[in-house]
């Protein structure tokens, strides 16, 4: 995730970041500019369409379709941002659950070995969930306190180890039945967060909707120079690629943030959140 100062307008306007959609679109923009130049040259110099009224009136179609495409893009970006924000809320819940669980563990009169297990296991769940959401079967180099089968759902295995340890503590008389119920409720929230994040990741925007917007933008932009060349002349070579940049950028941004758990520049700071959980759990239980 990019950290930035929202009040620094100069850097926004004149600095092209590697996450800027211009890097992904410049080749297509050049192609559209060449196409627009070709259309302008043919219509103005060879086809003699300057006096043809029905060609000039194509701008009416673009005005109507421009309104429609703006509504589609607003809905698309809002939907993606809702997914991004819901993902952030779930990660915030993971942070709070981890801290509250650690606070309750620290309040118990447990052995050092038991405390070390929870100092290890609670952050490990966060890291396991992070790798799971990125479709990586990786648990860490120091998988020493929890046995993991890499062919299975790793976050579930970590959660199962935590719950199993709680029941062992109850059988050994180190915690009461009431304490077990409270701690077990906290532990169950880990899997609830995992399920919510999986729902976001595994339920993308419907293919037909996403494909239609892309085709709509492409056809809309390619027909712009046909009708606009009579009023703008060769300026369509500059204006049409700019319109493509604006419309396609909105779609690209929506694509990037609809799965917020990856490693793109605009995705959530999942690595930083996991590192903070590890740091804070160590401070709470070791205190």
Secondary structure, DSSP 8 states (H G I E B T S, - for coil): -----TT-HHHHHH---TTSTHHHHHHHHHHHHHHHHHHHHIIIIIS--TT-HHHHTHHHHHHHHHHHHHHHHHHHHHHHHHHHHHHHHHHHHHHHHHHHHHHHHHHS---HHHHHHHHHHHHHHHHHHHHHHTT-----TT--SS---TTS-HHHHHHHHHHHHHHHHHHTTSS-HHHHHHHHHHHHHHHHHHHHHHHHHH--S-HHHHHHHHHHHHHHHHHHHHHHHHHHGGGHHHHHHHHHHHHHHHHHHHHHHSSTTSSSTTS--HHHHHHHHHHHHHHHHH-
